[in-house]
Amino acid sequence: MEQWIDTVFRELPKLKIMEEEPMKKHTTFRVGGPARYYARPDRKELPVLLQLAKKDGIPVTVIGNGSNLLVGDKGIRGLVIELGARMGTIRIEQNVLKAGAGAMLAQAATAAAASGLGGMEFAAGIPGSIGGAITMNAGAYGGEMKDIVGQVTVLTEDGKERTLAPAAMDFGYRQSCILKNHYIVLEAEFLLTTRPEDEIRAKMAELRDKRLEKQPLEYPSAGSTFKRPEGYFAGKLIMDAGLRGYRVGGAQVSEKHCGFVINRGDATAADIRKLMTEVQNRVMERFGVRLEPEVKMIGDFS
């Protein structure tokens, strides 16, 4: 490991590598043990860093804003790469917004509004990055990434950049081709529509008010904990199973919106996972519906 670090410092002298970095600082759940190594490369450093890790057999985990992750209490072995602000440029050319993988959805939606471009209003309140949103085809209030994506530039397993048209993205409900093909999102283009700025901002404000009213934004969470089962709403199934406010340690089914599992302040990843499992079992027993987690679990839970 030490030899690997020395090689990274030599090849990428401007890149900072953090050791034993607490993942609770990098997830919206605010839980998770340490990453052995943690780095925030830029677009040029990323393929070099990946190549060096692969050469030495260092396991790699790539994350964005950590808004859809539950990291185990024992942390993550190997290297965690965050696609963050150093890969977060936003550019606008006519009706096309180009955003790096590390740009936040809220930043992109705000930039679009300031240029009189509509279409991203639904994304303004999603607490994720462009890369994560593309990977999971994030959506809210009737809109999804697939509705506005023009093309996506990815890094392939062999370290080459490739540009994908929307049809090649294989978008589905909370999924795309990114994970199954082991791609890493570098940049995405969004095809937007010219609209009056005040109209766009009014829609964003309307959706923000809905979120504030209906979602437990005052507590750490990963957003909607479970995917929407076909023909049902996860939150209603959980509520009807009598689980509103149900707790395991510091983890709780939100009393405000049963589709959210929240961290009351002292939850562990084990608490959250146990609570999610209990919710799945109760809903299955009561309604015969299997809830599938929308939250991705990574790291060591042992």
C-alpha positions in Angstrom: 0.0 0.0 0.0 2.7 2.5 0.9 4.5 1.8 -2.3 1.3 2.5 -4.2 0.9 5.8 -2.4 4.4 6.8 -3.3 3.7 6.0 -6.9 0.5 8.1 -6.9 2.3 11.1 -5.3 5.0 10.8 -8.0 2.6 10.5 -11.0 0.0 12.9 -9.7 1.8 15.4 -7.4 -1.2 17.8 -7.2 -3.7 15.2 -6.1 -4.4 14.9 -2.4 -4.9 11.4 -1.0 -6.6 11.2 2.4 -6.2 8.2 4.6 -8.8 6.6 6.9 -11.3 9.3 5.8 -14.7 8.9 7.6 -17.4 8.2 5.0 -20.0 9.8 7.3 -18.6 13.1 6.1 -19.4 12.2 2.5 -22.9 10.7 2.6 -26.2 12.4 3.2 -27.1 9.6 5.7 -24.1 10.8 7.8 -23.1 7.3 8.7 -20.3 5.0 7.5 -16.8 3.9 8.6 -13.5 5.1 7.1 -12.3 4.7 3.5 -8.7 3.4 3.5 -7.9 6.0 0.8 -10.0 8.9 -0.5 -9.3 11.2 -3.4 -11.0 13.9 -5.5 -9.3 13.8 -8.9 -10.0 16.1 -11.9 -10.8 14.7 -15.3 -7.2 14.3 -16.4 -6.1 12.7 -13.1 -9.0 10.2 -13.0 -7.9 7.7 -15.6 -4.3 7.8 -14.3 -5.4 7.2 -10.8 -7.6 4.3 -11.9 -4.8 2.8 -13.9 -2.4 3.0 -10.9 -5.0 1.4 -8.6 -5.7 -1.4 -11.1 -2.0 -2.1 -11.5 -1.5 -2.6 -7.8 -4.8 -4.4 -7.2 -6.3 -1.6 -5.1 -10.2 -2.0 -5.0 -11.9 1.2 -6.3 -15.3 2.7 -5.3 -16.5 5.7 -7.3 -19.1 8.0 -5.6 -20.7 11.4 -6.3 -22.4 13.4 -3.5 -23.2 10.3 -1.5 -26.9 11.1 -1.5 -28.0 7.6 -2.4 -25.5 5.5 -0.4 -25.4 3.6 2.8 -21.8 2.8 3.8 -21.0 0.0 6.3 -19.8 0.9 9.8 -16.5 -0.9 9.1 -15.9 1.4 6.1 -14.5 0.7 2.6 -11.3 -1.1 1.8 -9.2 0.3 -0.9 -9.7 3.6 -2.7 -12.8 5.8 -2.8 -12.9 8.3 -5.7 -15.2 11.2 -5.3 -16.3 12.9 -8.5 -16.7 16.3 -7.0 -16.2 20.0 -7.6 -13.0 19.5 -9.5 -15.1 17.8 -12.1 -18.1 20.1 -11.7 -17.9 22.6 -14.6 -21.2 23.9 -16.1 -21.3 25.5 -19.5 -24.3 26.7 -21.6 -24.4 26.9 -25.4 -27.7 28.1 -26.8 -30.3 25.6 -25.4 -27.7 23.0 -24.3 -26.4 22.8 -20.8 -23.1 20.8 -20.4 -22.2 19.7 -16.9 -19.4 17.7 -15.4 -20.1 14.6 -13.4 -19.3 16.4 -10.1 -21.7 19.3 -10.6 -24.7 19.3 -8.3 -28.1 19.0 -9.9 -29.2 22.1 -8.0 -26.3 24.1 -9.4 -27.1 23.0 -12.9 -30.9 23.7 -12.6 -30.1 27.2 -11.2 -27.7 27.9 -14.0 -30.3 26.8 -16.5 -32.9 29.1 -15.0 -30.6 32.0 -15.0 -30.2 31.5 -18.8 -33.9 31.2 -19.4 -33.7 27.5 -20.0 -36.5 25.2 -18.6 -36.7 21.5 -18.2 -34.5 20.9 -15.2 -36.9 22.3 -12.6 -37.8 18.9 -11.3 -34.1 18.2 -10.5 -33.4 21.4 -8.5 -34.2 19.8 -5.2 -32.6 16.4 -5.7 -29.4 16.4 -3.5 -27.2 14.5 -5.9 -24.5 15.1 -8.5 -24.8 14.9 -12.3 -22.9 11.7 -12.4 -25.0 9.9 -9.9 -28.2 11.3 -11.4 -27.3 9.9 -14.8 -26.2 6.6 -13.4 -29.5 6.1 -11.6 -31.8 8.0 -14.0 -32.8 10.2 -11.0 -36.2 11.8 -11.1 -38.9 13.6 -9.1 -42.3 15.1 -9.7 -42.8 13.5 -13.0 -39.4 14.2 -14.5 -36.4 12.0 -15.1 -32.9 12.5 -16.4 -33.8 10.5 -19.6 -36.3 13.2 -20.5 -33.7 15.9 -21.0 -30.3 14.1 -21.6 -28.8 14.8 -25.0 -25.6 12.7 -24.7 -23.3 11.4 -22.0 -19.5 11.1 -22.0 -18.2 8.2 -20.1 -14.8 6.6 -19.2 -14.7 3.0 -20.1 -13.0 0.1 -18.2 -10.0 0.4 -20.5 -9.6 4.1 -19.7 -11.0 5.5 -22.9 -13.6 8.2 -23.3 -16.8 7.4 -25.1 -19.8 9.5 -26.0 -23.2 7.8 -25.7 -26.4 8.9 -27.4 -29.6 8.7 -25.3 -30.7 5.4 -27.0 -27.4 3.8 -25.9 -27.9 4.8 -22.2 -30.6 2.1 -21.7 -32.5 4.3 -19.2 -35.1 2.6 -17.1 -36.6 3.2 -13.7 -33.7 4.2 -11.5 -31.2 2.6 -13.8 -29.0 3.0 -16.9 -26.2 1.2 -18.7 -23.5 2.8 -16.6 -23.2 0.3 -13.7 -23.6 -2.9 -15.8 -21.0 -1.7 -18.3 -18.6 -0.5 -15.5 -18.6 3.0 -17.0 -17.9 6.2 -15.1 -19.8 9.3 -16.1 -17.6 12.3 -17.0 -20.0 14.8 -18.5 -23.6 15.1 -19.7 -25.4 17.3 -22.1 -29.0 18.4 -21.4 -31.4 19.6 -24.1 -33.5 22.3 -22.6 -36.2 24.7 -23.7 -36.2 28.5 -23.8 -38.7 29.9 -21.3 -39.2 33.1 -19.2 -36.8 33.0 -16.2 -39.5 34.1 -13.8 -41.7 31.2 -14.9 -38.9 28.7 -14.4 -38.0 30.0 -11.0 -41.7 30.0 -10.0 -41.9 26.3 -10.8 -38.7 25.6 -8.9 -40.1 27.4 -5.9 -43.4 25.4 -6.1 -41.5 22.1 -6.1 -39.3 23.3 -3.3 -42.3 24.1 -1.1 -43.8 20.7 -1.8 -40.5 19.1 -0.7 -40.4 21.1 2.5 -44.0 20.3 3.3 -43.9 16.5 2.6 -40.3 15.4 3.1 -38.2 15.1 6.3 -35.5 17.4 5.1 -34.5 18.3 8.6 -32.9 14.9 9.2 -30.1 13.1 7.4 -31.4 10.5 4.9 -30.8 9.2 1.4 -34.1 10.4 0.0 -36.6 7.7 -1.0 -35.3 4.6 0.6 -37.2 2.1 -1.6 -38.0 2.0 -5.3 -41.7 2.4 -6.2 -43.2 -1.1 -6.7 -45.2 -1.5 -9.8 -48.8 -0.6 -9.0 -48.0 0.7 -5.5 -46.4 3.5 -3.6 -43.6 2.4 -1.2 -44.5 5.0 1.4 -48.1 4.1 1.6 -47.3 0.4 1.9 -45.0 1.1 4.8 -47.5 3.4 6.5 -50.3 0.8 6.0 -48.1 -1.8 7.5 -48.2 0.2 10.7 -44.5 1.3 10.5 -44.8 5.1 10.7 -42.2 6.2 13.2 -40.8 2.7 13.7 -37.3 2.8 15.1 -34.2 0.7 15.3 -31.5 2.4 17.3 -31.1 5.9 15.9 -32.8 5.0 12.6 -36.4 5.7 12.1 -39.2 5.5 9.4 -40.1 9.1 9.0 -43.3 10.2 10.6 -43.6 12.9 8.0 -43.1 10.6 4.9 -42.9 6.8 5.4 -41.0 6.4 2.2 -37.9 7.9 4.0 -35.7 6.2 6.6 -34.0 9.0 8.6 -31.0 9.2 10.9 -32.3 10.7 14.1 -28.7 11.8 14.9 -27.0 8.8 16.4 -27.8 6.0 13.9 -25.3 3.5 12.7 -25.3 1.9 9.3 -26.3 -1.3 11.0 -29.3 0.4 12.5 -30.4 1.6 9.1 -29.9 -1.7 7.3 -31.7 -3.6 10.1 -34.6 -1.2 9.9 -34.8 -1.5 6.1 -34.8 -5.3 6.4 -37.6 -5.1 9.0 -39.7 -2.8 6.7 -39.2 -5.2 3.8 -40.3 -8.2 5.9 -43.3 -6.5 7.3 -44.6 -5.2 4.0 -44.0 -8.6 2.4 -45.9 -10.3 5.2 -48.8 -7.9 5.1 -49.2 -7.2 1.4 -47.0 -9.8 -0.5 -45.0 -7.0 -2.1 -41.2 -7.1 -2.0 -39.7 -3.6 -1.6 -36.4 -3.1 -3.4 -34.0 -0.7 -1.9 -33.3 2.5 -3.9 -30.3 3.1 -1.6 -27.1 1.4 -2.6 -25.2 -0.4 0.2 -21.4 -0.4 -0.1 -18.5 -1.2 2.2 -18.1 -3.6 5.1 -21.2 -4.3 7.3 -19.7 -7.2 9.2 
